[in-house]
Amino acid sequence: ILAGYNTMSNNEREKFDIEAYVPFFKNFHIKLGASIIFFGSVILYFFNERIAIFFVACYPILAYIYFIWAGLKYSSRTNQLGSKICIAVLVLTLALILILFFKYGF
């Protein structure tokens, strides 16, 4: 959404709360990066490499599903269809990753 802001029409820009979205965007990505490093390291230390890989593969997808869903409140109704399609693609991707992990083992 943020990358497409400059290509939006003036009417769409008026319906998008960019002043509230940018801090939300920044805080989400800082917390995502810090939590991947922290929890990935803890899981690697206390468990094993395969579980850490599983975490690093699945956690960002789950986080981005939340991010897109929570970001819907900043945009107009016209932009929400694309966001919902992105969520569906991420859920499908997560399901395929889970199938691969469980089929070929941890």
DSSP file with accessible surface (Angstrom, degrees, kcal/mol):
  #  RESIDUE AA STRUCTURE BP1 BP2  ACC     N-H-->O    O-->H-N    N-H-->O    O-->H-N    TCO  KAPPA ALPHA  PHI   PSI    X-CA   Y-CA   Z-CA
    1    1 A I              0   0   70      0, 0.0     4,-0.4     0, 0.0     3,-0.1   0.000 360.0 360.0 360.0 -43.1    0.0    0.0    0.0
    2    2 A L    >   +     0   0   54      1,-0.2     3,-1.2     2,-0.2     4,-0.4   0.909 360.0  50.7 -64.9 -39.9    2.8    2.4    0.9
    3    3 A A  T 3  S+     0   0   99      1,-0.3     3,-0.4     2,-0.1    -1,-0.2   0.834 111.0  49.8 -67.0 -31.0    4.6    1.9   -2.4
    4    4 A G  T >> S+     0   0   28      1,-0.2     3,-0.8    -3,-0.1     4,-0.6   0.441  82.4  95.2 -88.1   1.7    1.4    2.5   -4.4
    5    5 A Y  G X4 S+     0   0   50     -3,-1.2     3,-1.2    -4,-0.4    -1,-0.2   0.897  82.0  52.8 -60.1 -41.4    0.6    5.7   -2.6
    6    6 A N  G 34 S+     0   0  125     -3,-0.4    -1,-0.3    -4,-0.4    -2,-0.1   0.736 108.1  51.4 -68.3 -22.3    2.2    7.9   -5.2
    7    7 A T  G <4 S+     0   0  123     -3,-0.8    -1,-0.3    -4,-0.2    -2,-0.2   0.492  88.4 106.0 -92.6  -3.3    0.2    6.2   -8.0
    8    8 A M  S << S-     0   0   21     -3,-1.2     2,-0.0    -4,-0.6    -3,-0.0  -0.401  76.5-110.3 -72.3 152.2   -3.1    6.7   -6.3
    9    9 A S     >  -     0   0   57      1,-0.1     4,-2.5    -2,-0.1     5,-0.2  -0.312  32.7-104.7 -72.5 165.2   -5.5    9.3   -7.6
   10   10 A N  H  > S+     0   0  119      1,-0.2     4,-1.8     2,-0.2     5,-0.1   0.877 122.9  54.3 -60.7 -36.5   -6.1   12.4   -5.4
   11   11 A N  H  > S+     0   0   90      1,-0.2     4,-1.0     2,-0.2    -1,-0.2   0.913 109.8  46.1 -63.9 -42.8   -9.5   11.0   -4.4
   12   12 A E  H  > S+     0   0   59      1,-0.2     4,-0.5     2,-0.2     3,-0.3   0.876 109.7  54.8 -67.3 -38.2   -7.9    7.8   -3.2
   13   13 A R  H >< S+     0   0   74     -4,-2.5     3,-0.8     1,-0.2     5,-0.3   0.861 104.0  55.1 -63.1 -36.4   -5.1    9.7   -1.4
   14   14 A E  H 3< S+     0   0  158     -4,-1.8    -1,-0.2     1,-0.2    -2,-0.2   0.826 108.1  49.3 -66.0 -28.3   -7.8   11.7    0.5
   15   15 A K  H 3< S+     0   0  105     -4,-1.0     2,-0.5    -3,-0.3    -1,-0.2   0.521  98.4  81.4 -87.3  -6.2   -9.3    8.4    1.7
   16   16 A F  S << S-     0   0    7     -3,-0.8     2,-1.6    -4,-0.5    59,-0.2  -0.894  73.3-143.3-106.3 124.9   -6.0    7.0    2.9
   17   17 A D     >  +     0   0   77     57,-2.0     4,-2.0    -2,-0.5     3,-0.5  -0.579  30.2 166.4 -87.7  80.1   -4.7    8.0    6.3
   18   18 A I  H  >  +     0   0   25     -2,-1.6     4,-2.3    -5,-0.3    -1,-0.2   0.845  69.9  61.3 -66.6 -33.3   -1.0    8.2    5.4
   19   19 A E  H  4 S+     0   0  147      1,-0.2    -1,-0.2    -3,-0.2    -2,-0.1   0.842 113.7  35.4 -65.0 -33.4    0.0   10.1    8.6
   20   20 A A  H  > S+     0   0   34     -3,-0.5     4,-1.3     2,-0.1    -1,-0.2   0.786 115.2  57.0 -87.0 -29.0   -1.3    7.2   10.8
   21   21 A Y  H  X S+     0   0    5     -4,-2.0     4,-3.1     1,-0.2     5,-0.2   0.891  97.9  59.1 -72.5 -40.2   -0.2    4.4    8.4
   22   22 A V  H  X S+     0   0   64     -4,-2.3     4,-2.8     1,-0.2     5,-0.2   0.929 107.7  44.4 -61.1 -46.6    3.5    5.4    8.2
   23   23 A P  H  > S+     0   0   62      0, 0.0     4,-2.9     0, 0.0     5,-0.3   0.912 114.5  50.7 -63.3 -37.7    4.2    5.0   12.0
   24   24 A F  H  X S+     0   0   31     -4,-1.3     4,-2.4     2,-0.2    -2,-0.2   0.939 112.3  47.4 -60.2 -45.8    2.2    1.7   12.0
   25   25 A F  H  X S+     0   0   66     -4,-3.1     4,-2.0     2,-0.2    -1,-0.2   0.933 114.6  45.9 -60.0 -48.1    4.3    0.5    9.0
   26   26 A K  H  X S+     0   0  130     -4,-2.8     4,-2.2    -5,-0.2     5,-0.2   0.939 114.0  46.8 -64.7 -48.9    7.6    1.5   10.7
   27   27 A N  H  X S+     0   0   80     -4,-2.9     4,-2.5     1,-0.2     5,-0.2   0.894 110.6  53.4 -62.8 -40.5    6.7    0.0   14.1
   28   28 A F  H  X S+     0   0   23     -4,-2.4     4,-2.7    -5,-0.3    -1,-0.2   0.943 111.4  44.7 -59.4 -47.6    5.5   -3.2   12.6
   29   29 A H  H  X S+     0   0   54     -4,-2.0     4,-2.4     2,-0.2     5,-0.2   0.863 112.6  50.5 -71.6 -33.5    8.7   -3.8   10.7
   30   30 A I  H  X S+     0   0   99     -4,-2.2     4,-2.5     2,-0.2     5,-0.2   0.946 114.9  44.2 -65.4 -47.0   11.0   -2.8   13.6
   31   31 A K  H  X S+     0   0  145     -4,-2.5     4,-2.6    -5,-0.2     5,-0.2   0.888 113.0  52.2 -65.6 -38.1    9.1   -5.3   15.8
   32   32 A L  H  X S+     0   0   14     -4,-2.7     4,-2.4    -5,-0.2     5,-0.2   0.953 112.1  44.9 -63.0 -48.9    9.1   -8.0   13.2
   33   33 A G  H  X S+     0   0   33     -4,-2.4     4,-2.0     1,-0.2    -2,-0.2   0.934 116.0  45.9 -61.4 -45.9   12.8   -7.7   12.6
   34   34 A A  H  X S+     0   0   59     -4,-2.5     4,-2.7    -5,-0.2     5,-0.2   0.911 113.7  48.9 -65.6 -40.5   13.7   -7.7   16.3
   35   35 A S  H  X>S+     0   0   17     -4,-2.6     4,-2.5    -5,-0.2     5,-0.6   0.877 108.9  52.4 -71.7 -34.1   11.3  -10.5   17.1
   36   36 A I  H  X5S+     0   0   41     -4,-2.4     4,-1.9    -5,-0.2     5,-0.3   0.945 113.8  43.9 -63.8 -45.7   12.6  -12.8   14.3
   37   37 A I  H  X5S+     0   0  118     -4,-2.0     4,-2.0    -5,-0.2    -2,-0.2   0.951 119.8  41.6 -63.5 -48.2   16.2  -12.3   15.5
   38   38 A F  H  X5S+     0   0  123     -4,-2.7     4,-2.4    -5,-0.2    -2,-0.2   0.979 121.7  36.7 -66.1 -57.9   15.3  -12.8   19.2
   39   39 A F  H  X5S+     0   0   95     -4,-2.5     4,-2.8     1,-0.2     5,-0.2   0.875 116.2  54.4 -67.7 -35.4   12.9  -15.7   19.0
   40   40 A G  H  X<S+     0   0   10     -4,-1.9     4,-2.3    -5,-0.6    -1,-0.2   0.924 111.1  46.0 -62.1 -41.8   14.8  -17.3   16.2
   41   41 A S  H  X S+     0   0   69     -4,-2.0     4,-2.4    -5,-0.3    -2,-0.2   0.909 113.3  48.8 -66.8 -42.8   18.0  -17.3   18.3
   42   42 A V  H  X S+     0   0   48     -4,-2.4     4,-2.8     2,-0.2     5,-0.3   0.933 113.2  47.0 -63.3 -45.1   16.2  -18.5   21.4
   43   43 A I  H  X S+     0   0   29     -4,-2.8     4,-2.5     1,-0.2    -2,-0.2   0.922 112.7  49.7 -63.9 -41.8   14.5  -21.4   19.4
   44   44 A L  H  < S+     0   0   90     -4,-2.3    -1,-0.2    -5,-0.2    -2,-0.2   0.914 114.5  45.1 -63.0 -40.1   17.9  -22.3   17.8
   45   45 A Y  H  < S+     0   0  181     -4,-2.4    -2,-0.2     1,-0.2    -1,-0.2   0.925 123.0  32.6 -70.7 -45.8   19.6  -22.3   21.2
   46   46 A F  H  < S+     0   0  142     -4,-2.8    -2,-0.2    -5,-0.2    -1,-0.2   0.713 131.9  17.3 -88.5 -22.1   17.0  -24.3   23.1
   47   47 A F  S  < S-     0   0  135     -4,-2.5     2,-0.3    -5,-0.3    -3,-0.1   0.222  98.9 -72.4-117.5-120.2   15.7  -26.6   20.4
   48   48 A N     >  -     0   0   80      1,-0.1     4,-1.8    -5,-0.0     5,-0.2  -0.883  37.0 -96.5-142.7 176.9   17.2  -27.4   17.1
   49   49 A E  H  > S+     0   0  134     -2,-0.3     4,-2.5     1,-0.2     5,-0.2   0.859 116.2  55.4 -64.9 -37.6   18.0  -26.0   13.7
   50   50 A R  H  > S+     0   0  136      2,-0.2     4,-2.3     1,-0.2    -1,-0.2   0.898 107.9  47.8 -66.6 -40.0   14.9  -27.4   11.9
   51   51 A I  H  > S+     0   0   59      2,-0.2     4,-2.5     1,-0.2    -1,-0.2   0.901 111.6  51.6 -67.3 -37.6   12.5  -25.9   14.4
   52   52 A A  H  X S+     0   0    9     -4,-1.8     4,-2.7     2,-0.2    -2,-0.2   0.914 110.0  49.1 -64.6 -40.0   14.3  -22.5   14.0
   53   53 A I  H  X S+     0   0   84     -4,-2.5     4,-2.0     2,-0.2    -2,-0.2   0.920 110.1  51.5 -64.2 -42.1   14.0  -22.8   10.2
   54   54 A F  H  X S+     0   0   47     -4,-2.3     4,-2.3     2,-0.2     5,-0.3   0.929 111.4  47.9 -59.6 -44.5   10.3  -23.6   10.6
   55   55 A F  H  X S+     0   0   33     -4,-2.5     4,-2.8     1,-0.2    -2,-0.2   0.944 112.0  48.1 -61.6 -47.7    9.9  -20.5   12.7
   56   56 A V  H  < S+     0   0   72     -4,-2.7    -1,-0.2     1,-0.2    -2,-0.2   0.810 114.7  47.5 -67.7 -25.9   11.7  -18.3   10.4
   57   57 A A  H  < S+     0   0   33     -4,-2.0     4,-0.4    -5,-0.2    -1,-0.2   0.879 123.3  29.3 -79.6 -38.6    9.7  -19.6    7.4
   58   58 A C  H  X S+     0   0    8     -4,-2.3     4,-2.3    -5,-0.2     5,-0.2   0.841 106.6  66.9 -94.5 -37.1    6.3  -19.3    9.0
   59   59 A Y  H  X S+     0   0   68     -4,-2.8     4,-2.7    -5,-0.3     5,-0.2   0.908 100.4  49.1 -58.1 -46.4    6.4  -16.4   11.5
   60   60 A P  H  > S+     0   0   28      0, 0.0     4,-2.6     0, 0.0    -1,-0.2   0.890 110.4  52.2 -63.4 -33.8    6.9  -13.6    8.9
   61   61 A I  H  > S+     0   0   22     -4,-0.4     4,-2.0     2,-0.2    -2,-0.2   0.943 111.7  45.6 -65.8 -45.6    4.0  -14.9    6.8
   62   62 A L  H  X S+     0   0   92     -4,-2.3     4,-2.1     1,-0.2    -1,-0.2   0.910 112.8  51.9 -61.4 -40.1    1.7  -14.9    9.9
   63   63 A A  H  X S+     0   0   13     -4,-2.7     4,-2.7    -5,-0.2    -2,-0.2   0.904 109.5  48.5 -64.6 -40.3    3.0  -11.5   10.8
   64   64 A Y  H  X S+     0   0   79     -4,-2.6     4,-2.7     2,-0.2     5,-0.3   0.825 106.3  56.6 -72.5 -29.5    2.3  -10.1    7.3
   65   65 A I  H  X S+     0   0   34     -4,-2.0     4,-2.3     2,-0.2    -1,-0.2   0.951 112.2  43.1 -61.3 -46.0   -1.2  -11.6    7.4
   66   66 A Y  H  X S+     0   0  139     -4,-2.1     4,-3.3     2,-0.2     5,-0.3   0.931 113.1  53.1 -61.8 -45.0   -1.8   -9.6   10.6
   67   67 A F  H  X S+     0   0   13     -4,-2.7     4,-2.0     1,-0.2    -2,-0.2   0.922 112.0  43.1 -59.5 -46.4   -0.1   -6.5    9.1
   68   68 A I  H  X S+     0   0   32     -4,-2.7     4,-0.7     2,-0.2    -1,-0.2   0.926 115.8  48.9 -67.7 -42.2   -2.2   -6.5    6.0
   69   69 A W  H >< S+     0   0  158     -4,-2.3     3,-0.9    -5,-0.3     4,-0.3   0.936 114.7  44.0 -63.4 -45.6   -5.4   -7.2    8.0
   70   70 A A  H >< S+     0   0   17     -4,-3.3     3,-1.0     1,-0.2    -1,-0.2   0.822 108.3  60.3 -69.0 -28.8   -4.6   -4.4   10.5
   71   71 A G  H >< S+     0   0    1     -4,-2.0     3,-1.6    -5,-0.3     4,-0.4   0.628  82.6  82.6 -74.7 -11.8   -3.6   -2.0    7.7
   72   72 A L  G X< S+     0   0   15     -3,-0.9     3,-1.2    -4,-0.7    -1,-0.2   0.808  79.3  66.6 -62.1 -27.7   -7.1   -2.2    6.2
   73   73 A K  G <  S+     0   0  154     -3,-1.0    -1,-0.3    -4,-0.3    -2,-0.1   0.684  97.0  55.3 -70.1 -14.0   -8.4    0.4    8.6
   74   74 A Y  G <  S+     0   0   33     -3,-1.6   -57,-2.0    -4,-0.1    -1,-0.2   0.586 102.4  65.7 -91.3 -13.2   -6.1    3.0    7.0
   75   75 A S  S <  S-     0   0   12     -3,-1.2   -59,-0.1    -4,-0.4   -62,-0.1  -0.665  83.5-103.0-111.5 168.3   -7.4    2.6    3.5
   76   76 A S    >>  -     0   0   13     -2,-0.2     3,-0.8   -64,-0.2     4,-0.6  -0.233  40.9 -99.4 -78.9 172.7  -10.7    3.2    1.6
   77   77 A R  G >4 S+     0   0  205      1,-0.2     3,-0.7     2,-0.2     4,-0.5   0.811 118.5  63.5 -63.1 -29.2  -13.1    0.4    0.7
   78   78 A T  G 34 S+     0   0   88      1,-0.2     3,-0.3     2,-0.2     4,-0.3   0.819 103.2  47.0 -70.5 -29.2  -11.7    0.4   -2.9
   79   79 A N  G <> S+     0   0   37     -3,-0.8     4,-1.2     1,-0.2    -1,-0.2   0.582  93.0  80.7 -85.1 -10.8   -8.3   -0.8   -1.8
   80   80 A Q  H <X S+     0   0   30     -3,-0.7     4,-2.4    -4,-0.6     5,-0.2   0.805  80.6  63.0 -73.5 -26.7   -9.5   -3.5    0.5
   81   81 A L  H  > S+     0   0  121     -4,-0.5     4,-2.2    -3,-0.3    -1,-0.2   0.940 104.0  48.4 -63.1 -45.1  -10.1   -6.1   -2.2
   82   82 A G  H  > S+     0   0   40     -4,-0.3     4,-2.1     1,-0.2    -1,-0.2   0.892 111.2  50.9 -61.2 -39.4   -6.4   -6.2   -3.2
   83   83 A S  H  X S+     0   0   10     -4,-1.2     4,-2.2     2,-0.2    -1,-0.2   0.900 109.1  50.4 -66.2 -39.9   -5.4   -6.5    0.5
   84   84 A K  H  X S+     0   0  101     -4,-2.4     4,-2.2     2,-0.2    -2,-0.2   0.876 108.9  51.9 -68.1 -34.0   -7.8   -9.4    1.0
   85   85 A I  H  X S+     0   0   97     -4,-2.2     4,-2.4     2,-0.2    -2,-0.2   0.916 108.6  51.6 -66.0 -40.4   -6.4  -11.2   -2.1
   86   86 A C  H  X S+     0   0   64     -4,-2.1     4,-2.5     1,-0.2    -2,-0.2   0.911 108.8  50.6 -61.4 -41.6   -2.9  -10.7   -0.6
   87   87 A I  H  X S+     0   0   22     -4,-2.2     4,-2.6     2,-0.2    -1,-0.2   0.926 109.7  50.4 -62.7 -43.2   -4.1  -12.3    2.6
   88   88 A A  H  X S+     0   0   60     -4,-2.2     4,-2.4     1,-0.2    -2,-0.2   0.915 110.7  49.1 -62.1 -41.3   -5.6  -15.2    0.7
   89   89 A V  H  X S+     0   0   81     -4,-2.4     4,-2.6     2,-0.2    -1,-0.2   0.911 111.7  49.2 -64.9 -40.9   -2.3  -15.7   -1.2
   90   90 A L  H  X S+     0   0   39     -4,-2.5     4,-2.7     2,-0.2    -2,-0.2   0.904 110.2  50.4 -65.9 -39.6   -0.3  -15.6    2.1
   91   91 A V  H  X S+     0   0   75     -4,-2.6     4,-2.5     2,-0.2    -2,-0.2   0.928 112.1  47.9 -63.7 -43.0   -2.6  -18.1    3.8
   92   92 A L  H  X S+     0   0  106     -4,-2.4     4,-2.4     2,-0.2    -2,-0.2   0.923 111.8  49.8 -62.7 -43.7   -2.2  -20.4    0.8
   93   93 A T  H  X S+     0   0   56     -4,-2.6     4,-2.4     2,-0.2    -2,-0.2   0.921 110.9  49.4 -60.7 -44.6    1.6  -20.0    0.9
   94   94 A L  H  X S+     0   0   22     -4,-2.7     4,-2.6     1,-0.2    -2,-0.2   0.917 109.7  51.8 -61.5 -42.1    1.6  -20.8    4.6
   95   95 A A  H  X S+     0   0   41     -4,-2.5     4,-2.5     1,-0.2    -2,-0.2   0.918 110.2  48.6 -62.0 -41.9   -0.5  -23.9    4.0
   96   96 A L  H  X S+     0   0   93     -4,-2.4     4,-2.4     2,-0.2    -1,-0.2   0.893 110.8  50.3 -66.3 -39.0    1.9  -25.1    1.3
   97   97 A I  H  X S+     0   0   37     -4,-2.4     4,-2.7     2,-0.2    -2,-0.2   0.928 110.8  49.5 -63.2 -43.6    4.9  -24.5    3.6
   98   98 A L  H  X S+     0   0   57     -4,-2.6     4,-2.6     1,-0.2     5,-0.3   0.916 110.0  51.0 -62.4 -42.2    3.2  -26.4    6.4
   99   99 A I  H  X S+     0   0  101     -4,-2.5     4,-2.6     1,-0.2     5,-0.3   0.936 111.6  47.6 -60.4 -44.7    2.5  -29.3    4.0
  100  100 A L  H  X S+     0   0   98     -4,-2.4     4,-2.4     1,-0.2    -2,-0.2   0.915 112.5  48.8 -64.3 -41.6    6.1  -29.4    2.9
  101  101 A F  H  X S+     0   0   39     -4,-2.7     4,-0.7     1,-0.2    -1,-0.2   0.923 117.0  40.9 -64.2 -43.8    7.4  -29.3    6.4
  102  102 A F  H  < S+     0   0  137     -4,-2.6    -2,-0.2    -5,-0.2    -1,-0.2   0.820 116.5  49.1 -77.8 -27.6    5.2  -32.0    7.7
  103  103 A K  H  < S+     0   0  147     -4,-2.6    -2,-0.2    -5,-0.3    -3,-0.2   0.913 122.0  32.2 -75.3 -42.8    5.5  -34.2    4.5
  104  104 A Y  H  < S-     0   0  164     -4,-2.4    -2,-0.2    -5,-0.3    -1,-0.2   0.346 114.7-120.6 -99.2   3.8    9.3  -34.1    4.4
  105  105 A G     <        0   0   35     -4,-0.7    -1,-0.2    -5,-0.1    -2,-0.1   0.219 360.0 360.0  84.8 159.3    9.8  -33.9    8.2
  106  106 A F              0   0   86     -4,-0.1   -56,-0.1    -3,-0.1   -55,-0.1  -0.662 360.0 360.0 -87.4 360.0   11.4  -31.6   10.6
